[in-house]
């Protein structure tokens, strides 16, 4: 239960929901117990009046006795109906307080988890898969909600009902009460073990269902590859095998449930038989009345449902504790990247790296080794190198997605880790290597970085990114809905929409992380010309593989295995006749081959 202590703050917050809820539980159970006593009195009335009616049968007074008898029964029946209506009313109030409170706690928890997820650093998302993050924020929270709502409600309800019913039973006759309750402990033990089995089976079904869903989602996403390699029959066989596993687990659960309910009914029936048998002996001895037997039978039936709930409630608590433990694991994590500065200066774009080293914490790979360079405001700087040379790592460090292990990074003369992070990033236009578009309209994808934006600004950004004419060719133009991850668009169109999203912010600094790879040379030249106009006097950093993309840069930094091996402009680097010149010659030869 120690993991569930995390919820105490919510219980305190919603204490004025819990206190009335407990009050309504008590009142509803009082109105649930009293009808049993009324039914007992009514049963005694029936037996006594039948005898009296038999004595007066054939006399004039028999009709008077019959009228009194029928009127009394009517009033008893009406009283029971009123009591059960009142019980139902307070049960409604009970659910409206405790169950609604659980929904409020669920809402608060999901918001807290989501807000905390957003504070955690990029490394956290590299170490954990998306499915697990989603599961903790949805399925685990739902299990905790079942604890703070139904589990607590039924626990309080069962405890109060037990106290009231057992008190009422022992007040009438202790011997009959003991015999009547004798099968219930056995029922509790059986329910606990059966519910544990049901819980295990349910867990297996959920795991199998998750595997099945993941399989289907992955295969549908890769349907083009499946069709290309003619593997439809193969994937169908795998799906059938996974489905069979799900079916077997589901059938196992059905068998357990099929044994559970008859067993429960058997023990409840045994309790009823004992009540009638022992009660009959007590009636013969004159210890109790026949009405007391009827009263006890009502009590037994009232206890049946709460007792059957005990195993289920125990399972709910166990599952909630396990889920809360998983939730706490992430909530207790602190972000690697922390920003406490509240100052919001305007970014100029002077960046300086001094002997920077960086090792990815999740893989242990050293991406940068003793990197030093300087970028001045207004410069167009290009970064080039082979795959895995550390180009994207440089972009991540400039964006402060990670902090350097050694060395120092300064922006406008101030240490990067001392800047207000939100203010700093808000002034940067960043286009990542892996373009991500949301399942939304093109318009909303372009306007993503701003709260308010005009159609004119969207059009201008699209034109600067050389994607405007592609968009207006669509039937719905800028209102065209994109599929998952922007699948509606081609690779080049996705890159250009992502560029438009960065340009619409009118950033003080622009970082392109190899985001022109899917764009043809002519479109690339158009985008770069627009950038030189839009970003005039502002810092631009372009990571690329094609030298034709970066040859007009003010400074070109050449990386190899995490080190800067050359830097200078295009002419200077060609004169060095080093790695850059070799790449340039190789790319010229490749272009000549493609032309021929």
N, C-alpha and C positions, 0 to 999 in steps of 0.2 A: 504493500500500500504506500510505500515511501515515495514512489514515483507519482502517485496521485495527489500528493501534497501540493504539487504545482497548481492544482485547481482551487486551493483554498482562497486565493485572491479573488476568484470569480464568485465563490460562494459568499464571500464577504460583500462583494459589489452588489450581488442580487439577494442579499439577506431579506429584503422586504418582499421578495417573491417566495422564499423558502418558508419563512415563519407563517404567513397565511396558508401556504400549501400544507404544512404539517397540521395546522388547525382544521383545515377542511378534511384532511384524512381522518382525524379523530372523530369529527362530527359525523362524517359519512358512515363510519363503522358503527357508531352508536345507533344511528338510524337503521343499520343493517342487522344489529343484534336484537333490538327491541321487537321486530316482527316475529322472531322465533318464539318469544314469550307470549305474544298475542295469539299466535297460532296454537300454542299449548293451552291457553285459556279457552280458545274457541273449541278445541278438541274435547276438553273436559265438559264444556257447555253442551256439546252434541251428545256425548255419552249420558250425561245426567238427564238432559231433557227428553232423550229417547225413552228412558225409564219412566219418567214422570208422565210422558204422553201415553205410554202403555198402560199406566195405572188409570188414567182418566179416559181411556179409549171407550167410546160409547156414551159418555156423559156430555152434558152441555158445555162443561168447562174445557173440554178437549180442544175446541176451536180457539179459546183464549190462550191456552198453553201453546198451541201451534203458532199463533200470531206473535206471542212474546219470543218464541224460539226463532222464528224466521227473521223478525226485526233485529234480534241480537246478533244473529249470523251476518245480516246485512251490514250492521255497524262494525262488526269485527273485520269483515272483508274490506269495507271502506277504509278502516283505520290502517290495515296492512298496505293497501294501495297508496294511501297518503304517505305512510312512512317510507315506502320504497321510492316514491316520487321525490321525497326530500333527500333520500340517499343518492338518487341519481343526480339531483341538482348539485349536491356538494361534491359528488365525484366529478362532475363537469368542472366545478370551480377548482378542484384539486388538479386536474389535468391542465386547466387554463393557467395555473400558476407554475407548477413544477415542470411540465413538459415544455411550456413556452419559455421558461427560464433556461432549459437545456438548449433550446434553439438560439437564444441570445448568446449563451456561452459558446456554442458552435460558431456563431458569426464572429464573435470576438477572437476566438482561437485562430480561425482561418485568416483573419486580417493580421493578427500578430505574427503568424508563421510566414505569411506572404511578405509582410513588411521586413521581417528578419532575413528572409531569403534574399531580398533585394540589397540588404546591407552587406551581405557576405561577398567576399572577393571572387575574382574570376577563377582562381585556383580551386575553390570549393566546387564549382560546377565541372571542372575537369576531373575531379576525384569521384564525383557522384553522378549516377545516371539519372536522366530526366524522369524515368518511370518511378524510381524510388522516391524522388522529391515529390512527385505528384501524389503518390500513394500516401505519404505521411501527411500531406495537407488535405487529403480528401477521406480516404478509407480509414486511416488511423483516427482522424478527428471525429468521424462518424461513430466509431466504436467508443470513443470517450464520451460523445454525446449520449449514447445509449446508457452509459453509466450515470452521468449527472441527471438524466431524465428518468427513463423507465426503471432502471435498476434501483435508484434511490427511492423513487415513488413506491415501487412494489415492496421494497424492504421495509419502509416505514409502515406501509399499509398492512403487511403481514404481521409485523411486530405488534401493532395496535390491535389488530383483529384477534391475534392469539391471546393477548392479555384479556381482552373483553370477553371472548368466548370461553376461555378456560375458567375465568372467574365466575361466569354465569353457570357453567357446568358444575363446578365444585360447590357452588352455592345451593344447587338443587340436590345433588347426590354425588359424593366423592367416589364411591365404588363404581357407579355407572360411568362416571367421567373417565376413570383410569382405563376401564375396559374399552370404552369408546375410542380413546386416543391411542390404544396399544398398537394398531397397525401403522399409524402415521410415521413413527421414526423409521420403520422399514421402508415406507414409501419415499421418505426423504433420501435415504441412502441409495435406493435404486435410481431415483430421479437424478441424483448427483452423478453417479457413474454413467448412466445412460446419456445424460446431457454432455458429459465429458467426451463420450464416444461420438455424439452428434457434432460437438464442436470440432473434434479432430477430423471427422469426415468432411465437415463444412470447409475447414482450412484446406484440405486436400483438393476439394472441388474448386475453391477459389484460386489455388495455385495452378491447377490444370486449366481453368478458364482463362487465367492470365497468359499462360503459355499458348493456348489456342488463339487468343486475341492477338498476341504479339506475332504469332506465325502468320495469321491471315493479313494483318496490317503490313508486315514486311513483304509478303508475297504480292499483295496488291500494289504496293509501292514499286516493286521491281517486276511488274507484269511484262514490261517491254523486254527485259532480259529473258524471262521465262519463255515467252513466245519466240524470241530469237533463237534460243537453244532447244526449242521443242521439248520442254520439260513439264508440260501440263500434267501428263499422266503420273510422272514422278511426284510432283507436289501434291497431286490428288491422293496418292497412296499415303504420304506423310500426314496429310490432313485427316484422312480416315483413321490412321493409327492414333493421332492425338485425340480425335473425337471419341474413339473407343475407350481411351483412358478416362476421359470425362464421363462417359456413359457408365463405366464400371464403378467409379467413385459415387456417382449419383444413385446407382442401384444399391450400393452398400448403405448409403444414408437412408434410403427408403426402407430397407430391411430393418434397420435399427429402430426407426420411427414406428414401423409396423408392430414391433414387439413392445414398444414403450406404452402406447395408449391402452392396449388390452390389460397390461400389467397394472397400470394405474387404476383402471376401472375395477379390476379384480380386488385390489386392496381396499378401495373405497367401498365396494360392495361388502367385503368382509367386515369392515368397520360398522356398516349399517346392520348387518346380520347380528353382530355382537351386541349392538345397541338394542335391537328388538328382543333378542334372547335374554340378555341379562336384565334389561328393563322390564320384560314380562315377568321374570321372577320377582323383581322388586315391586311390581304392581300387585302381584299375588300376596306378597308379604305386607303390603300396605305402606311401603316406604315412600313410594311416589305414585303419581296419578298417570293414567294413559296419556294425558296431554303432555306430560314431561318427556315421554318417549318421542312423540311427534316433535317436540322442541329440540331434543338431542339430535334427531335425524337432520333437522334444518341446520343445526350447528356443524354437524359432520360435513354436509354439503358445502357450507360456507368456508370451511377450512381446506377443502380439497383443492380449489384453484390456487390459493396462496401457497400451499405446500408444494404443488406442482411447479410453481414459479421459482421456488428456492434454488433448484439446480440451475435453472436458466439464468437467474440473477447472479449466482456464483460464477457461472461461465462469463457473463457480461463483465463482471468485475475483473476477472482474470484477463480477459481480452483487452479491457480498457487499460489495465496496468501495463500490459505488454506494449500496447500502442502508445501510451503516454511516455513510456521509457524511450521509444523510438523518436517521439516528437522532442523530448527533452534533450536527446543527444545533439540535435541540430540547433535547438534554441540556446543551448549553453555554449555553442561555438561563437567565438568573437571574430569579426572581420580582420583580415590581415592588413587591409588598407583603411586607415583611420584619418579623418579630417576634422580638426577641432577649430581651425581658424575661421573667424566669421567675416573677415575683410573680403571685399569683392572688387578688387582693382581690375582695370581694363587690361587685357592681354595684348602685349606688343609682339611677342613671337621670337624673342631672343632665347635660344636654347643652347645649353653647354653641357657636354658629357665629359667627366674627368675620371679616367681610370675606372670605368664601370665594369663590374663583373656580375653575371647573373646565371643562377642555376635554377631550373624549374623544380619546385619543391615536390611535385607529385611523381616525377620521373627520374630526377637526379641528373638530368642532362645539362651540361654547361653550354648555354646558348651564346653568351658573350664573354669575351676575355680581354680585359684591359682596353676597353673602348674609350677613345677620347676624340671629340670633334666639337665644332661650334657652328651654330646656324644663326645668322643675323636677321633682324627684322626685314621683311620684304624679299628675302631670298627665295629662289626656287631651287630646292635641294632634292637630288635624286639619290636613291639607295639601290644598288644592284649587287647581285651575287648569285651563286648557284643555290639550288634547293637545299634548305637546312643550314644556310650560312648565318642566320640570325636576323634577317631583314624584318620579319613580322614581330620578332621579339623587341626590336628597337621601337617599333610603332606602339607596342603594348606598354613599354616603359615610359614613352613620352606621354601616353594617355593615362599613365599611372594605374594601369590594370594590375601591375605588379610593382613591388619596390625592389630596387637593386640590392644585391647582397653586399657589394663593396663599391667604393667610389661615390661620386656625387653628381647629381643631375640638378641643374639650376635653370629656372625660367625667369627671364627679365631680372637676373641677379639674385633671385630668391630661391631657396631650396624648394624643390618640387614637393617634398613631403610636408612642407609647412604651408602650402597654399590651400585655400578653400576649394575643395575638390569639385563640388557642384558648380561653382562659379567658373572654375578653370575649364572643365569639360563642356560647359554650356557655350563657351566661346570657340570651341573647336568643331570643325566639320570632319567627321571620320567615316571613311568608306572601307569596311573590312574586306579581307581577302575572300571570305566565305559570305557572300551576299545573303542577307535574310530579309524577306518581305513577309508582311503579315497577311492573313486571309481577310483582306479588307479591300476597299476600293483603291485604285491607283492614286486618286486625289489624297486620301487619308494616309497612304504610305509615304507620299512625298511630304506631306505636312506634319509627319509624325513628331519632329523635333520641336514644334511650336504649338502654343495653346490657341493662338488666333492667327489666321492667315487668309489672305484674299485670293480670289481666283487669278488675278493678275500676277501675283507673286508665284503662284503654282505654275502658271504658263511660262513665266520668265525662267524659272528654275528648270523646267522641262526643256525649254529651248537651249539653255546653256549646257544641259547634259546631252543634247542632240537626240532626245527621245520624243520630242513634241509631235513630230509628224507621224511617228509610229502609233502614238496614243490616239490621235484624232482619227486615225483610220479604223479604230474599233467602233463598233456600233454605239456603245454607251460612252465612248471617249474616256474622260477622266473618272467617270462613275463606274467603269468596268470593274467587276469583282475579280480579285485574284484568287486562285486556288491555294491549297496548302503550300507554304514556302514559295509562293509566287509562281507555281508550276504553269500557270496560264501563259506566261511570257517566255521568250527564248532567253538563253544565257546572256547575250549581249544586252537585251532589253532590261533584264533584271539588274545588270550592273549599272546601266544608265539611270534607271529609276532610283537606285541607291545613291548615285552621284547627285541627282536632283534633290534628294532628301538632305544631303549634306550642304548643298549650295544655297538652299532656301533659307538657311539660318543666317546667311551672310557672315560666315565665321571670320574670326580674327586670324585663325590658323587652320590650314587644310591638310589632312593626312590621307593619302590614297595608298592603300595596301594592296598593290598588284590587282587593281580593280578594272583594268582595261584589257585583260588577257582575252576576253571573248568579243572584243570590239575590233572591227576591221580597221585598216590603216587610215582610210579616209575619214571615218567617223572619229577615230582617235585624234587625228589632227584638228578636226573641228572642235572637239571638246577641249583640247589643250589651248587652242587659240582663244576660246571663250574664257578659260581659266586665267590666262595671262591678263585678260581685260578685267574680269571680276575680282581677281585676287591681287590687283596692282597695289603695291605698298604693303602687302600682307605676306606672311610666311606660308610657303607651300612645300610639303614633303611628299614625294612620289616614289613609291617602291615599285619596281618594274623588272621584267626580264628582257624586254626588247629595248635595244639601245636606241632605236629610232624614236622611241617614246621620250627619252631623257637627254638626247644630245644637246638640247638648247638650255639645259639646266645651268644655273649659276655655279653650282658645286655638285659633283658626283662622288659619292662614297661607295667604294668597292669593298664588299665583305667576303671573307672566306673562312669557314670553320669558326665563326664567332669573333674574328679579328678584322680590323680595318687594314687592308693591305695596300690600298691606294686611295687618294682623294685629290680632287682638282676638277677643272672643267673638261669638256670633251676634248678640246685641242691639246691641253696639257697632258691628259692621260694617254692620248695617242702617241704623243712625243716620248712618253716614258717607255712605250713598247713593252708593256707588262701584261698582266692578266686582263685588263680592260681592252687593250688593243687586240689581244687574242680573241676575246669574245666578240668584238666588233667584226673582225675578219671572218670568223666562223658564221656569224649571222648574215654577212654579205654573201658568202658562198651559198648558204641555205636559200636565200632569196633568189639568187641566180638560178639555182636548180629548179625552184618552183616556177620561175618565169619560163625556163626552157621546157 
